Amino acid sequence: MKSSSPSSWQVDLQCPQCGALVVIEETDRIFLCDYCRVRLYLHQADPCRYYLAPRVEPLEDILFAPYWRFKGMVFTLDRDGVSDQLVDSNRLALPSQPFPISLGVRPQALRLKHLTPDLGGKYLVREGNFFYPGFSRPPAITPGVAGRPSPAGTLAARAFIGETLSLIYAPFLVRDGALIDAILDHPVIRDLDHAGEDLPSIRDAPGRIRFMPMLCPACGWDLEGEKNALVLLCRNCESAWQAGSGGGMERISFAVAGNGEEDSWYLPFWQIRATIPGAGLKSFADLARFANLPKAVQGRWEEQPPAFWIPAFKLQPKLFLRLARALTLAPPALARQGSLPRCNLHHATLPLAEAVEGIRVLLAAVAAKREVLLAGFASLAIELEEPGLVYVPFTLKGLELIQPTLQLSISANAFQWGKLL
């Protein structure tokens, strides 16, 4: 477990149109081939599966051991408040086996390759080469904040946001009774009677990547987005799209808050209208009382459902939570809907599902009576009503972005850190 990596991992991917080998970063969602210039959107519903290519022979005897990799923000909630950390960890996905417990920094030093059902060829020569992971998701990887367990007798809960979850297969070889690292060609265990026996193996490699055209489903115009963008924009028909579970693009609603200047920077936030009966939050007035805001509750708030504003982009945990809290408790007014800003615009990179998880963290951060919330945190039901994307204007002054209405500032360098999460 350590802080976020200084750079993203690199992955080899074959162009589906011309067959050229293209190197992308693990967080990339937009594929651009340098040879045929095709531009496609990458979508994979399941966690990505990669493998490290072996460098020793014989290839038909290679065994691939699975490792879960987790990278993201971890929030720990207890009676004392909300603590956070960035985690970048990989761990063996098999219980009680002779393989190393971790890959270390190897995936950062070597390029990964996608494991797909149609891989075929020299590695999938017999059933049993690739071991099926012993558990579907990595176990608890953080015993406590910064490695410290929670004090005995305290209530504690955790939330994972902005996570990158993937499965990496590392190659090993059994030779002369020893388990050999098939990349470095040196023994991991010298005296080994059996390796990999009685372990279930995958019959095919799930998680096929879908390559989707970067064309607007409504008008056929080119869609716009940064290489790690989750939401793609069409400037021609003023629409926003994201990959849907059915295999195509789904249209999502969006709006613009406030009136920005010509050189404003617009940052995306998930505005999630929701009620949380378990916490007694059915209106904005309930939220104001829940957070014990130092202001009088207005009558119109009783009829207004609470709206939670969660950043739709990745940031350092403390800044992520500070932005969510500021906009949720003092929401900016919406200026217009269905019209994209023409100036600087930051693209959404955080899925709605993880933004919903961010609501739980936000509630723990603002709760006046945190013990009551933590007692039922795991079973806290959030009833979504109107999730949508809202672009909020910020003004660039020096090295800071400032929201003029809320007088809220963000360091411009924070976005560079966010790209590594």
Secondary structure as GFF3:
##gff-version 3
##sequence-region A 1 421
A	DSSP	beta_strand	10	14	.	.	.	ID=ss1
A	DSSP	beta_strand	21	25	.	.	.	ID=ss2
A	DSSP	beta_strand	30	32	.	.	.	ID=ss3
A	DSSP	beta_strand	39	43	.	.	.	ID=ss4
A	DSSP	beta_strand	48	51	.	.	.	ID=ss5
A	DSSP	three_ten_helix	59	61	.	.	.	ID=ss6
A	DSSP	beta_strand	62	78	.	.	.	ID=ss7
A	DSSP	beta_strand	81	92	.	.	.	ID=ss8
A	DSSP	alpha_helix	106	109	.	.	.	ID=ss9
A	DSSP	beta_strand	112	114	.	.	.	ID=ss10
A	DSSP	beta_strand	144	145	.	.	.	ID=ss11
A	DSSP	beta_strand	148	149	.	.	.	ID=ss12
A	DSSP	beta_strand	156	175	.	.	.	ID=ss13
A	DSSP	beta_strand	178	181	.	.	.	ID=ss14
A	DSSP	beta_strand	186	189	.	.	.	ID=ss15
A	DSSP	beta_strand	210	213	.	.	.	ID=ss16
A	DSSP	beta_strand	232	234	.	.	.	ID=ss17
A	DSSP	beta_strand	239	243	.	.	.	ID=ss18
A	DSSP	beta_strand	249	252	.	.	.	ID=ss19
A	DSSP	beta_strand	254	257	.	.	.	ID=ss20
A	DSSP	beta_strand	265	275	.	.	.	ID=ss21
A	DSSP	three_ten_helix	277	279	.	.	.	ID=ss22
A	DSSP	alpha_helix	284	290	.	.	.	ID=ss23
A	DSSP	three_ten_helix	299	303	.	.	.	ID=ss24
A	DSSP	beta_strand	307	311	.	.	.	ID=ss25
A	DSSP	alpha_helix	317	329	.	.	.	ID=ss26
A	DSSP	beta_strand	334	337	.	.	.	ID=ss27
A	DSSP	beta_strand	344	345	.	.	.	ID=ss28
A	DSSP	alpha_helix	352	366	.	.	.	ID=ss29
A	DSSP	alpha_helix	370	375	.	.	.	ID=ss30
A	DSSP	beta_strand	383	397	.	.	.	ID=ss31
A	DSSP	beta_strand	400	403	.	.	.	ID=ss32
A	DSSP	beta_strand	408	411	.	.	.	ID=ss33
A	DSSP	alpha_helix	414	418	.	.	.	ID=ss34
###
